[in-house]
Amino acid sequence: MRADGAGATKELLVWIKAQAARRGRTWHYSVGFDVTEAVRDAIVEVPTQVWAPALTSDGDVRRGAQVTEITGLLTVADGWPPDMRLMARTEPLHPRHRKQASEVEHQRGQRFQATATNLPGHHYPKLDAFHRNHATVESAIKDGKDLGLRRLPGYALAFNQAWCIVVAVACDLLAWLRLLALDHHQQLSRASPAILRRVLLNVPARLVRRARKRLIRLDNAHPYQADLILAWYKIHALAVPP
């Protein structure tokens, strides 16, 4: 179970352990942890050689970001699960985080983050990458806003409810389009709705007739011509029964 800092409560983590034991299962959690003064002091105490390069969700090295474990460097309050481990992460301090950054973060030019988890293993980069994958929900919410969720069209509740249903359908179609038709292209499979509108809809093309058929001829100079044709064949294969 993964969550951001809102999930870092004693009650939630204890509930996870209790419910798992009641069902005879093993449940793991990975939640954001509040970076208090004690956590900052622990991060500063970590020797340079102990830090490991952080990884992206694709397994590539994330430049400037490092991770390690700080469980033994600080004492947490009573009530937290006894098997809870604390991971630390540092990354270059982005301008949008400077206002909330502490003095030590300003001095080091780094942003401190912490994670509480009971996941096994000591491959800290993989544990960190696994935790950070939960943030994909933020991208889904952003896509929903781009598809019409940003502003409701009317004052009537029923009208706005119908609008939200239509937006939800659009989000589903977008997700399936990326998964089934654009999975061959790394950028297009993650592109925002605005980019996909520009790439898929604003395409120079001509409607021609040939052999009693109507054909759409794409411009050879379009950078995504081959990708669009392949996506169309995938959609057609899904739509036409074998």
Steps between C-alpha positions, in 0.01 A plus 500: 500500500651828388402851598649845537552680832128486576540126557774540762277448804549250779138389477522414130824302524380311807171426323687359199698264721194395699279434198777305327547279806124446531483379139816294520675712238809713472433865418772755446474878505705789370384846601650846507641608838509848648847657474537633853807659653608159632469349152705786352771445761509130419530567128789740561680234709498244217854457360548585135605147403178352636270677255394310187385657171122514470322331211211604281194280451669364185811395693724779374722703733332822607764770475571685824268287719624261769337262748594310814356366826498705821309265731781470753588869506191631678244396756135520400213555741309215660214346308669445164527136383818337632603372156472843336806617309579856396651581162649837408531665163683813388465674167598841359291775655250614239403871500137418576608331827738772619234684697420195715861379526682506833824681564710185465328415171583848369863457609536163330288591199298184552144406579457240773226235483424200719302178460368255757479139385513139613608367163781243527839531336781750495495613138405853597478640145242234406302558819498872431396455136221266607368759742515787253292310244188578707523860374358394161155577640598868489556467125156342462339790685691745281376318188145518632530875540630531144202298378239725661504442873664835570171690471144380533275628220176581684326582825270195508636202696367242253665683210837503678463134597446407137802709404720319753385164362595609148842613625548164675420320174752722319765414761433129448525536122825692538646230724401221259632698203840531665503137612373325186578730207798714602693252712769473232606864547652601833409870474151461353403234752547762773403812309253748644159554338620831356794334325285215372249749358778672312657176379186298422248764393702783350667283237548621141314249284296464181189296431549322168295249301668196355353173372155598627645557847551812703847527647660745739849584383724641768778743431830315466676782684293450816733370775241255634366370170614141550389499864151624410460239228609225739259629766216497246571138405499403870163671557358339185619157613321548832180626339465236228420148632731220380 
